[in-house]
Amino acid sequence: MAFVSFVLPEMFPHVRFFAPFSGLGLVVFAFVEFLLAYGLWKGKGWAWIGSLIFAVIGLVFSTLTLFMRARVGEAIALVLNLVIIYYLMQPRVQSYFGKGKPSVAASTTNKRSTGP
């Protein structure tokens, strides 16, 4: 929705008729973000995937808008999306969401608790 509201009107001035729909889109986007936040809090794998998808999409859009109109906000968004992607790809985080290999700490904890 931000792309429709801010980027398209700069590229194509006749596309401004999409602007009234951006409010509804932002409400839907906020609802999806709350669902992702709940899933991340509970360690759901679908939330990890969804957050990674949103971070990659945000990375692409912030890169595009940075080249169209270089401002501090776009640079901050670019850095934040890179940090989110880096964090989500860490082995401990992936194992928390049931992705990738279990972390070393989790495997040593399981070995200690099982006994001889």
ChimeraX attribute file (.defattr): number of C-alpha atoms within 10 A of each C-alpha:
attribute: neighborCount
match mode: 1-to-1
recipient: residues
	/A:1	16
	/A:2	13
	/A:3	13
	/A:4	17
	/A:5	18
	/A:6	14
	/A:7	17
	/A:8	16
	/A:9	16
	/A:10	14
	/A:11	10
	/A:12	9
	/A:13	9
	/A:14	10
	/A:15	14
	/A:16	14
	/A:17	11
	/A:18	13
	/A:19	15
	/A:20	10
	/A:21	12
	/A:22	16
	/A:23	13
	/A:24	11
	/A:25	14
	/A:26	13
	/A:27	11
	/A:28	13
	/A:29	13
	/A:30	12
	/A:31	12
	/A:32	13
	/A:33	16
	/A:34	12
	/A:35	14
	/A:36	19
	/A:37	15
	/A:38	13
	/A:39	18
	/A:40	19
	/A:41	10
	/A:42	12
	/A:43	17
	/A:44	15
	/A:45	17
	/A:46	14
	/A:47	20
	/A:48	23
	/A:49	16
	/A:50	17
	/A:51	20
	/A:52	19
	/A:53	13
	/A:54	16
	/A:55	21
	/A:56	17
	/A:57	13
	/A:58	17
	/A:59	21
	/A:60	14
	/A:61	18
	/A:62	22
	/A:63	17
	/A:64	16
	/A:65	19
	/A:66	17
	/A:67	11
	/A:68	12
	/A:69	11
	/A:70	13
	/A:71	11
	/A:72	10
	/A:73	12
	/A:74	19
	/A:75	15
	/A:76	12
	/A:77	18
	/A:78	22
	/A:79	15
	/A:80	15
	/A:81	21
	/A:82	16
	/A:83	13
	/A:84	16
	/A:85	18
	/A:86	11
	/A:87	14
	/A:88	18
	/A:89	16
	/A:90	12
	/A:91	16
	/A:92	19
	/A:93	17
	/A:94	19
	/A:95	18
	/A:96	19
	/A:97	21
	/A:98	15
	/A:99	15
	/A:100	14
	/A:101	12
	/A:102	16
	/A:103	15
	/A:104	11
	/A:105	9
	/A:106	12
	/A:107	11
	/A:108	10
	/A:109	10
	/A:110	10
	/A:111	10
	/A:112	9
	/A:113	8
	/A:114	7
	/A:115	6
	/A:116	5
